[in-house]
Amino acid sequence: MKFWSLLIVAWMPILEVLLIGSVAALLATSYINILSSDARKHVNKIVFAVFVPALSFTCLAESVTLKDLISWWFMPVNLAITFSIGVTLGWIAAKIIIPGSHLQSLVIACCSGGNWGTLPLIIVPALCSEPGSPFQKASDCDSKGLSYVSLSLALGNIFIWTHNYCVIERSAKIHKGRFLKNSDLSKIRDTDLESSEASSYVVREEDKGDYETLLPPSTKADFEERKSKNDTSVDAITNSRGRFQEIWNIFKKNAEDIMEFLLTPPTIAAFIGLFVGVIPSLKALITVEDAPLRVIQSSLKILANAAIPCTILILGGNLTKGIQKSTLKPLVVVAITVIRYVLLPICGIGVVTGADKLGFLPESPLFKYVLLIQFTVPPAMSIGTIAQLFEAGEEECSVIFFWTYLIAAVALTVWSMVYMSILF
């Protein structure tokens, strides 16, 4: 394929994202103020709970079969490798750059979670329909490509809405907890000493441990002496029981967290879509043209069509706020760009080439191309949705997305040419 043809194919989907984002940025300005901060938050919740799950279900239920899953078994492995390398490189970058405690999770998420569905859904069909395409005939290429990308989209959502969701949520809670703690300490320092001493004598018995540092010196000494005596007599009885209870509480909390992160709406929809897709009787009941319950699939498709534009609108709206007020270090954007467009693609060539030589991949250049593209795409737009949900670095996220998607036009073009020269 000629360089200019490939350049146009790779640039068009990025240009679409930038144009829609520009419209959203205009709507979010103070002059128009249609996409206000509250409006974006409400739309974000709808995208998270309705639009993205509908997109995951419709793509998988319609295009994936059990035979496909067996022959495409390396795709989830490839995504896991991509994600693991991204997490490792993002963690290293966050420790070196030190962007701030509330932004380290965002750096890791942007390095690990790629746009494995939205952009490939546009790029792959465009490559198949481009004159002189090195892939198969346009019709066969288009259907196969959509199947590959649909599975990539669903599997990618599982990684993004579990690990990245978990990391950003915990980071937001820790950051907000520190903020509240610092605010409380500031209030305590400003409180009059006499009123502080007086209040220390009327603290409830069960709360004395929390207010120990507020007691006067003489009272504090008596308190510690009594506490030491009580602890000595109680520890002998409750030590083993307390340790067991502590271990059980930790295990229970971790199990609850894992289940909470796995049972997000996009992940549940992906599993249901896979379940429907691999069972022919269910597929015939819902997804085929004359299916008795085809109205379910058609209704979900209408909702799914809103996922991508609404996500881009949210990102575009956040862009205005981020560029004007963000204090993000330029080095953070540089690090994420280098990881996503230099280090990950190089690792991807090694992984896919090695898997091909070992006979793990089907004889489909398009399948291999999709695997390679998974190492090359910009950060997933869902990361912006998660950041907006928890109000954790949404301004900085908008700046990261602006530059990474702008650079993606050149990066995807260059690496696509490299990949096709390897495959053909």
C-alpha positions in Angstrom: 0.0 0.0 0.0 1.3 3.4 -0.9 2.5 5.7 1.9 0.0 8.4 1.3 -2.9 6.0 1.1 -1.9 4.5 4.4 -1.4 7.9 5.9 -5.0 8.9 5.0 -6.4 5.6 6.3 -4.6 6.0 9.6 -5.3 9.7 10.0 -9.0 9.7 9.3 -10.2 8.0 12.5 -7.9 10.2 14.6 -9.2 13.2 12.8 -12.8 12.2 13.5 -12.0 12.0 17.2 -10.3 15.4 17.2 -13.2 17.0 15.3 -15.9 15.6 17.7 -13.7 16.5 20.6 -13.3 20.1 19.4 -17.1 20.4 19.2 -17.4 19.1 22.8 -14.7 21.5 23.9 -16.7 24.4 22.4 -19.9 23.2 24.1 -18.0 23.1 27.5 -16.7 26.6 27.3 -18.2 29.3 29.6 -19.7 31.0 26.5 -22.0 28.1 25.7 -21.8 25.9 28.8 -23.9 23.1 27.6 -21.4 20.4 28.6 -20.9 21.7 32.1 -19.0 19.7 34.7 -22.2 18.3 36.2 -23.5 17.4 32.7 -20.4 15.5 31.9 -20.6 13.5 35.2 -24.1 12.5 34.5 -23.4 11.5 30.9 -20.3 9.6 32.1 -22.4 7.5 34.5 -24.8 6.6 31.6 -21.8 5.6 29.4 -20.4 3.4 32.1 -23.7 1.7 33.0 -25.5 1.5 29.7 -23.7 2.4 26.5 -20.4 0.5 26.9 -22.1 -2.7 28.2 -24.5 -2.5 25.2 -21.5 -2.2 22.8 -19.7 -5.1 24.4 -22.7 -7.4 24.3 -23.8 -6.7 20.7 -20.3 -7.1 19.3 -19.6 -10.4 21.0 -23.0 -12.0 20.8 -23.2 -11.4 17.1 -19.7 -12.1 15.8 -18.0 -14.6 18.1 -18.5 -18.3 18.0 -17.0 -21.2 20.0 -14.9 -22.2 17.1 -13.5 -18.7 16.9 -12.7 -18.6 20.5 -10.7 -21.9 20.2 -8.7 -20.7 17.2 -8.2 -17.2 18.6 -7.0 -18.4 22.0 -3.8 -16.3 21.8 -5.7 -13.0 21.6 -6.5 -12.9 25.4 -2.9 -14.0 26.1 -1.6 -11.2 23.8 -3.7 -8.6 25.6 -2.6 -9.9 29.0 1.1 -9.6 27.8 0.4 -6.1 26.4 -1.3 -5.1 29.6 1.4 -6.5 31.9 4.2 -4.8 30.0 2.3 -1.6 30.1 1.7 -1.8 33.8 5.3 -2.6 34.5 6.6 0.3 32.3 4.0 2.7 33.7 4.9 1.8 37.3 8.6 2.4 36.5 7.8 5.7 34.8 5.6 6.8 37.8 8.4 6.0 40.3 11.0 7.9 38.2 8.9 10.9 37.3 6.9 11.1 40.6 3.9 13.0 39.1 2.0 13.1 42.4 0.3 10.4 44.5 -3.1 11.0 42.9 -1.6 10.8 39.3 0.6 7.7 39.6 -2.4 5.4 39.0 -3.4 7.5 36.0 0.1 7.1 34.5 -0.1 3.3 35.0 -3.6 3.2 33.5 -2.6 5.2 30.4 0.5 3.0 29.8 -1.4 -0.3 30.3 -4.9 0.3 29.0 -5.0 0.8 25.3 -7.9 1.7 22.9 -8.2 -1.9 21.7 -11.7 -1.5 20.3 -12.8 2.0 19.2 -9.9 2.8 16.9 -9.5 -0.7 15.5 -13.2 -0.8 14.7 -12.6 2.2 12.4 -9.1 1.4 11.2 -9.4 -2.3 10.3 -12.5 -1.9 8.0 -10.9 1.1 6.4 -7.7 -0.9 5.6 -9.9 -3.7 4.2 -11.7 -1.4 1.8 -8.7 0.7 0.8 -7.7 0.0 -2.9 -4.6 -2.1 -3.1 -5.0 -3.5 0.4 -2.5 -6.4 1.0 -5.2 -8.3 3.0 -7.9 -10.5 1.7 -10.9 -9.5 -0.4 -12.8 -6.5 1.1 -15.9 -8.5 2.1 -14.1 -11.3 3.8 -11.6 -9.0 5.4 -14.3 -6.8 6.7 -16.3 -9.5 8.4 -13.2 -11.2 9.9 -11.7 -8.0 11.0 -14.8 -6.9 12.8 -14.9 -10.3 14.6 -11.2 -9.9 15.7 -11.8 -6.4 16.9 -15.0 -7.2 18.7 -13.3 -9.8 20.7 -10.4 -7.4 21.3 -12.9 -4.8 22.5 -14.6 -7.1 25.0 -11.4 -8.6 26.4 -9.9 -5.1 26.6 -12.9 -3.9 28.6 -12.3 -6.7 31.1 -8.7 -5.5 31.8 -9.6 -1.8 31.8 -12.8 -2.1 34.0 -11.1 -4.4 36.5 -7.4 -3.5 37.1 -7.4 0.2 35.9 -10.8 0.8 37.6 -9.4 -0.7 40.8 -6.2 1.3 40.7 -7.8 4.7 39.9 -10.5 4.2 42.5 -8.1 3.3 45.3 -5.8 6.2 44.3 -8.8 8.6 44.4 -9.9 7.3 47.9 -6.3 7.6 49.3 -5.9 11.1 47.8 -9.3 12.3 49.2 -8.6 10.7 52.5 -5.2 12.6 52.8 -6.9 15.8 51.8 -9.6 15.4 54.5 -7.0 14.5 57.1 -4.9 17.5 56.3 -8.0 19.7 56.5 -8.9 18.3 59.9 -5.3 18.8 61.2 -5.5 22.4 60.0 -8.7 23.0 61.9 -7.2 21.4 65.1 -4.1 23.7 64.9 -6.4 26.7 64.6 -8.5 25.7 67.6 -7.8 27.5 70.9 -5.6 25.6 73.3 -7.9 26.0 76.3 -11.0 24.8 74.5 -8.9 21.8 73.2 -7.8 20.9 76.7 -11.4 21.2 78.0 -12.8 19.1 75.3 -10.3 16.3 75.9 -11.8 15.5 79.3 -15.3 14.9 77.9 -14.3 12.5 75.1 -16.4 9.4 74.9 -14.7 6.3 76.4 -14.7 4.4 73.1 -13.1 7.2 71.2 -10.2 7.9 73.6 -7.7 6.1 71.4 -8.5 8.5 68.6 -8.0 11.6 70.7 -4.9 10.5 72.6 -2.7 13.1 71.1 -5.2 15.9 72.1 -4.9 15.1 75.9 -2.8 17.4 78.2 0.6 15.9 79.3 -0.5 14.9 82.8 -3.7 13.3 81.7 -1.9 11.6 78.7 0.6 10.0 81.1 -2.2 8.6 83.3 -4.0 7.4 80.2 -1.0 5.6 78.9 -0.3 3.9 82.2 -3.9 2.6 82.5 -3.9 1.6 78.9 -0.6 -0.4 79.3 -2.0 -2.3 82.3 -5.2 -3.1 80.4 -3.3 -4.2 77.3 -1.1 -6.6 79.3 -4.0 -8.5 80.8 -6.1 -8.5 77.6 -3.4 -9.4 75.1 -2.8 -12.8 76.6 -6.4 -13.8 76.0 -7.2 -12.1 72.7 -3.8 -12.3 70.8 -4.5 -15.4 68.8 -8.1 -14.6 68.2 -7.3 -11.1 67.1 -4.7 -12.3 64.6 -7.1 -14.7 63.1 -9.8 -12.1 62.9 -7.4 -9.6 61.2 -6.4 -12.2 58.6 -10.0 -13.0 57.9 -11.0 -9.4 57.6 -8.2 -8.8 55.1 -9.2 -11.8 53.1 -12.8 -10.8 53.1 -12.1 -7.3 52.1 -9.9 -8.4 49.2 -12.5 -10.9 48.0 -15.2 -8.2 48.1 -13.0 -5.8 46.2 -12.3 -8.4 43.5 -15.9 -9.2 43.1 -16.9 -5.6 43.0 -14.3 -4.8 40.3 -15.2 -7.9 38.2 -19.0 -7.2 38.4 -18.9 -3.8 36.8 -21.6 -3.4 34.1 -19.1 -3.5 31.1 -17.5 -6.7 32.4 -20.8 -8.4 33.1 -22.1 -7.5 29.6 -18.9 -8.9 28.0 -19.3 -12.2 29.8 -23.0 -12.4 28.8 -22.1 -11.6 25.2 -19.5 -14.3 25.1 -22.0 -16.8 26.6 -24.6 -16.0 24.0 -22.1 -16.0 21.2 -20.7 -19.5 21.9 -24.1 -21.2 22.4 -25.8 -21.6 18.9 -29.3 -21.9 20.4 -29.1 -18.7 22.3 -27.5 -17.0 19.3 -30.3 -18.1 17.0 -32.8 -16.8 19.6 -31.4 -13.3 19.8 -28.9 -12.2 17.2 -29.9 -13.7 13.8 -32.2 -11.7 11.4 -35.4 -13.7 12.1 -34.7 -14.5 15.8 -37.8 -14.4 18.1 -36.0 -12.0 20.4 -34.1 -10.0 17.8 -35.7 -6.8 19.2 -33.3 -7.2 22.2 -30.2 -7.1 19.9 -31.6 -4.3 17.8 -32.4 -2.2 20.9 -29.0 -2.7 22.4 -27.4 -1.8 19.1 -29.1 1.6 19.2 -27.7 2.1 22.7 -24.3 0.8 21.6 -24.1 3.4 18.8 -24.1 6.1 21.4 -21.1 4.8 23.3 -18.3 6.1 21.1 -19.6 9.6 20.4 -20.6 10.2 24.0 -17.2 9.1 25.3 -15.5 11.4 22.8 -17.8 14.3 23.8 -16.9 13.8 27.5 -13.2 13.8 26.7 -13.5 16.9 24.5 -15.4 18.7 27.3 -12.7 17.8 29.8 -10.1 19.0 27.4 -11.0 22.6 27.8 -10.8 22.4 31.6 -7.6 20.4 31.5 -5.6 22.7 29.2 -6.6 25.8 31.1 -5.9 24.6 34.6 -3.8 21.4 34.6 -0.4 21.4 36.3 0.6 18.2 34.7 4.4 17.8 34.1 5.3 17.7 30.4 7.6 14.8 31.2 4.5 12.7 32.1 3.1 13.1 28.6 6.5 12.3 27.1 6.9 9.2 29.2 3.5 7.8 28.3 4.0 8.7 24.6 7.4 6.9 24.5 5.9 3.8 26.3 2.8 3.6 24.1 4.4 4.4 20.7 8.0 3.2 21.0 8.6 0.5 23.7 5.2 -1.3 23.5 5.3 -1.7 19.6 8.8 -3.1 19.8 7.8 -5.6 22.4 4.7 -6.4 20.3 6.8 -7.3 17.3 8.8 -9.7 19.4 5.8 -11.3 21.1 3.7 -11.8 17.9 6.7 -13.0 15.8 7.7 -15.5 18.5 4.1 -16.8 18.8 3.9 -17.2 15.0 7.1 -19.2 14.8 5.9 -21.4 17.6 2.6 -22.1 15.7 0.3 -20.4 18.2 -1.4 -18.2 15.6 -3.8 -19.0 12.8 -2.7 -18.4 9.2 -4.4 -15.0 9.0 -2.3 -11.9 8.3 -5.2 -9.8 9.5 -5.4 -11.6 12.8 -1.7 -11.0 13.3 -2.1 -7.4 12.3 -4.8 -6.9 15.0 -2.5 -8.5 17.6 0.2 -6.0 16.6 -2.1 -3.0 16.6 -3.0 -3.9 20.2 0.5 -2.8 21.2 0.3 0.5 19.3 -3.0 2.2 20.0 -3.3 5.3 22.3 -4.7 5.0 25.9 -8.3 3.7 26.1 -11.0 6.4 26.2 -12.6 4.4 29.0 -9.8 5.6 31.3 -11.1 9.1 30.9 -14.6 7.8 31.9 -13.1 6.1 35.0 -11.2 9.3 36.0 -14.3 11.3 35.6 -16.3 8.9 37.7 -13.9 9.2 40.7 -12.9 12.8 40.0 -9.3 11.6 40.0 -7.1 13.6 37.6 -9.7 14.2 34.9 -8.0 17.4 33.9 -4.6 15.8 33.6 -6.2 12.9 31.7 -7.6 15.3 29.1 -4.2 16.7 28.4 -2.7 13.3 28.1 -5.4 12.2 25.7 -5.0 15.3 23.6 -1.3 14.8 22.9 -1.4 11.0 22.7 -4.3 11.0 20.2 -2.6 13.7 18.2 0.6 11.8 18.0 -1.3 8.6 17.3 -1.9 9.7 13.7 1.8 9.6 12.9 2.6 6.6 15.2 -0.2 4.4 13.8 0.8 5.2 10.2 4.5 4.4 10.7 3.9 1.2 12.7 1.2 0.0 10.3 3.7 0.2 7.5 6.3 -1.7 9.6 3.7 -4.4 10.5 2.6 -4.9 6.9 6.2 -5.1 5.7 6.7 -7.9 8.3 3.5 -9.8 7.5 3.8 -9.6 3.7 
